[in-house]
Amino acid sequence: MHCKLIGVPLQDGASQLGCEMGPSALRTAGIVTALSELGHTVSDLGNLAPLSVDPPAHPNATVRNLPLIRGWIEAIAEAAYRESVDGMPIFLGGDHALSAGSVSGIARRATEEGRPLFVLWLDAHTDFHTLDSTRSGNLHGVPVAYFTGQPGFSPYLPDLAATVPATHVCMIGIRSVDPAERAALARTEVTVHDMRAIDEHGVAALLRGFLAEVSAANGLLHVSLDVDFLDPAVGPAVGTTVPGGATFREAHLVMEMLHDSGLVTSLDLVELNPFLDERGRTAILLVDLTASLMGRKVMDRPTRSY
């Protein structure tokens, strides 16, 4: 496969600085080598920069960095659309606001190809706030509401060429949801598997059902992996830690099953904050997880000390 690495040094959607260093940390952790050793063609397209835009002010005074986030979304969406025509875009984040751009750009591509787009959201949070409902004002908490076409984003964020139906979104690992998000999700058909569901049924059973839906629909699958999907004990480099996340093996199993499915066409790696890492262990883990998604088997895992 032709893997296209797109750096997104975006930290303006979060309250804690540091995510802008994420793309560099992933490169330093060896993502190009890991993918190349698996036989893939790898093109590092460098880092994006936000467009200069001037949206109207939003009446919710808590909303932070709206012009910057809109500029990022426009730049990311165009790159996602452009680079998905002949390869697999891998977005190196950067906070989760980047997914408002990556998913919307891929959705535009999927619509032109006449295929449905599905999104697997691996995260502790649902990121289903709107510009009206957010109380923190941090726009890394709005991308799913945005790309599923919830009301209230126009004219503040770019109008969508295509939306992702809520029925095509599956969230796994959820364990921190604000009341406003919970109420909004209850009005949709987004599939939400929280950590209790993983405890009761196992992550394999939950993922297997979703992959069967994608396959039956001949869909494209975008995977958005947030560091806080992982338990902080194994992935500490994130500013939004929530205890009780996915274990090392649960995360790798998800990636191995995704590879076996052959369905994944684009990937986000988000919320890596190297300023909070321990000797690069989280960046290395994200690279290892990406390698599992792209074909590395359990028996092929390198031996490492941290």
N, C-alpha and C positions, 0 to 999 in steps of 0.2 A: 504494500500500500504506500501511497505518497503522503507522508505526514507533513503538514505545514504548520510550523510553530509560529504563533503570533503572540508577541509579548504585549501585555496590557498593564502598564505600571500605574494602575488606578487605585487611589486610596481615598478619593473624595466622597465615596458613598458610605464610609465608615467613620466612627468617631475617634478611633485610635490610629495614629500614624504608623506606617511600616509596610503596608501591603504593596507600595510602589516598588519595593525591593524584591517582590516575589518572583518576577520573571528572571532576574539575574540569579537568584538562589536556585531555581530549577535548572537553569543552564549549568551553573557551577556543580550541581549535584549529578550531572551527567545524563540529562534527558536525551541529548542528541546521540551519544554513544549507545545508550540502552536501546533506543529504537533502531539504530543502524545495525547493531549486533543481532537483532531479530530478523534482519533481512529487508527492512523497510527503507525506502528512499526518504530522506529527511531534508527538508528545506527550512532553514531558520530565516523567517522573513523580517526579523528585527522587531522593534517596538512601535506600536501605534502612538499617536498623539491625538488629543481631542480637537475637534473642529471648534472654531470660534463662532459662537451663536449667542443670541440675546433673547431668550424666551420671556414672556411676561411673568411678573412676580406672582407667586401663588398666595392665596389668602391665608393658608396655614403658615403662620410665621415661623414655625419650627423647622420647616423644610430647609435643608442645608445644601449649598453648592449646586443649586438647580441648573444654572447655565453650564457649569463644568460637566455635570452628569449628562445633560442633553448633548453636549458636544462629544463626549465619549461614546454615547449610544449611537450617534450618527456615524462616527468613524468606525466603530466595531461592527455595526450592522452592514456597512458597505463592504468591509473586509470579509466578513462571514459569507456574504452573498458571492463576492468575487472569487474567493479562494475555494469555495465548496464545489465549484464546477468540475474540477478534475483532481480532487484530493480530499484528504481528511484534515480539516482545520483543528488544531489543538491550541486553545487559548490559555496562555500562561498569565494568571492573574497575580495580583490585582484582587480588589474586593468583589463581592457578588453582584454589585450593580452592573458589572460587565455582561452578565447574562441577559439583561434587557436588550443589549445589542446583539450578542452572539445568536441567541435564539430567534430574535426577530429577523435577522439576516438569513439564517438557515431556513426559517419558515417561508420566506419569499422564494428561495431557491426550490424548496419542496413543492410549493404551489406551481411554479413554472414547469416542474417535472411531472406534475400530475400525481404526486404521491403524498400521503399524509405524513406529518411529522409528529413524533412522539418524544416526550421529554422524561428522562429519569432524573429525579431531583434527590441527590444524596446529601442530606443536610440535617442539622439539629433543628433548624427553623424552616417555616413554610414560606417566608418572604412574600406574604400575600397582603401586605398593607397597600393602601392607595395613598395618594398625596394628601387626601383629606383625613385619613384615619391614623397616619403615623404620628406618634407623640414624640419620638426621639428626633424625627426629621432626617434620620440616616437613610439614604436612598438605596443602600444595599438590601433594604427590607421590602422593596416593592417589585422586583423583576417578574415574579410569577403572575401577580395581578396584572401587570402591564402586558406581558406577551400573551395572556389568555383573553385580553380585550375587556377587562373590567372598566367601568366608567370612571371618568374624572381625570384622565391623563392628558387629554387634548385641551388646549393648545400648548401645554407645558412641556411634554415630551413628544418625540416625533410620532406622527400618525403611522399606523402599521399597514404595510402592504399586505400582510397576511397574519392572522392570529393562530394560536395553537388551541384547539378545543380543550376545555377542561377535562373531558373524558380521556384525553391523550396524555395526561400528566400523572405520573406516579411518583409519590414521595416516600422515601424510606429513611428511617433513622430519626424521625421527628421526636422532639422531647421538650421543646420550648416554644409555645404559641401564645401570642397576646390575645386577650378576649375579642378585640375587634377582628382579628384575623380568623379566629375560630368561628365567629358568627358569619363572616363572609364566606369561608370555606363551606359551611353548612348549606349555603345556597347554591353550591356548585356540585359537580360530579368529579372533582379531583379525588384521586385515590391517595389516601394518607395512611401509611403504615408506620405507627410510632414504635418506640423501642419495646413496648410491652408486646406488640404483635411479633416482633423478632424473637423476644424471649419465649413466647408461647408456641410459635409455629416454625421458627427458624427462618433465616433470611433467604435460603434457597427456595423454599416453597413460595414465598411472597414474590420473589423476583421471577420465578418460572412462569407464573400465571400472567404477569405483565408482558414478558417476552413472547409468550404465545399470542397475545393480542396484537403485538407489533408485527409478528411474522404473518399472521392471518390477514392483516390489512396491507401487506407488502409495504410497510412503512419505513421511513428513515428514523433513526434513533439518535437523539442528542443526549449526552450524559453530562450532568453538571455536578461536579464533585467538590464539595466544600470541606475544608480541613476539619470543621467541627462536626462533620458526620462521624469522625473518629472519636473514641474516648480520649480525653486530654492526657491520659497516661501514656498513650502511644503517639499522639499528635499534638504536642503542646503549643506549637507556633501559630496560635490564632487568638484574636482579641475577643472572641465571643464563646469562650469555653463553657460547655454544659456537661457535667459529669454523666456517666452512664451511656456513652456512645458505643459505636461499633468497635469490636476488638480487631486486632491485627489480622486474624484469620478470617473473620467475617468480611472485612473489607476486601481482602484478597479473593475470597470466594466469589463475591459480587463481580469483581473484575474478570476472574477466570470464566464465570458463566457468561458474561457479556462477550468475551472473546469467542467462546464456543458457539454463541448464537449467530455470529457473523452479521449482526444488525447495526452496530454502532457506526455512525458516519461523521460524528463531530464530538468534541470534548471540551469542557471547561475544567481548569484546575484553579480553584479560587480560595481566597482568604488566607493564603500563606503569608504570615508576618515573620520574616526572618529575625527581626529585632527581638522576638519572643522565643526563638528556637534554642535548642540545646545542641550545640556542635553540629548543626545542620541535619539533625535526625529526622525532622518532619519533612524537609525538602527531599531528603533521600527516600523517605517512605513514599511520598507522592510520585517520585520517579519510578520506584519499584511497583507501585500500584498501576501506573501507566503501562509499564512493561508487561504486567499480568494481563491487562486489557488487550495488549497488542500481541500476545502469544507466548509469553514466558510461562513455563510450567512450574509446578511446585518443586519438582526434582531439580530444576535448573537454578534455584535461588542461590545467590552468592552468600558466602559466610562473611559477616561483618562484625566488628566491635565498635562501640560508640564511645 
